[in-house]
């Protein structure tokens, strides 16, 4: 059983975990760059800013691209797009997965079998390929649409994992005692089970957030994103216009942001697992 999210032990372990703090600082930095970065530039992502293909200068710290657009402006606005899709996808996938997993684990029987069938069916679907095909036929693609679509195909493993957690808790003595006391299934779920998987739900959300960003960046790189100035779209244009070896700054800065963000989220997940999972702490 995972430790409770707000316990004193958890807070103490988080304070001592260097990986948690380093990864959190980097993630917060990238998010802040997306939120506050546009205030630091007078250019929009599609505002002509100067001489095309200009290397980094004081006026254009990330240089300009083939069309004369400021790469810094493209990156900071692009971070917003990728983060927005990632958050929407994480909310959708986590909500669906947690709800189905809790219901299946608590009720069992035919409901559990039905959820398991749906989960296994979705897991056999090549989700990225299906999303790619759907976006190809969508025409105009909005940020919300991309987030909902990615989230709708990302919940199965969450449902399976949460179902296992809830099923294990259901067999515990205190849950059995709660039922014997006359509590309804909803009350048992809300009062006795949910607080004990809250930390795991947080962990799931971070994983889904990371997966959502990776999925949308991949789609953007393939030309199926929601905006022309998203991080993946910048890399796509850099490759198309031959900037891989000539105008290195065009792809380097969005690329390093993606690497920093994804690596930090991965380390953040590992650090949270170490804190929330007593077995890992003992090892």
Protein Blocks (a to p, Z undefined) as FASTA:
>chain_A
ZZdfkbmklmmmmmmmmklmmmmmmmmmmmmmmmmmmmmpcbdfklcfbdehiacdfklm
nopafkopafklmmmmmmmmmmmmmmmmmmmmmmmmmmmmmmmmmngmmllmmmmmmmmm
mmmpcfklmmmmmmmmnopacfklmmmmmmmmmmmmmmmmmmmmmmmmmmpmklmmmmmn
opafklmmmmmmmmmmmmmmmmmmmmmmmmmmmmmmmmmmnopafbfkbmklmmmmmmmn
opmmmmmmlmmmmmmmmmmmmmmmmmmmmmmmmmmmmklmmZZ
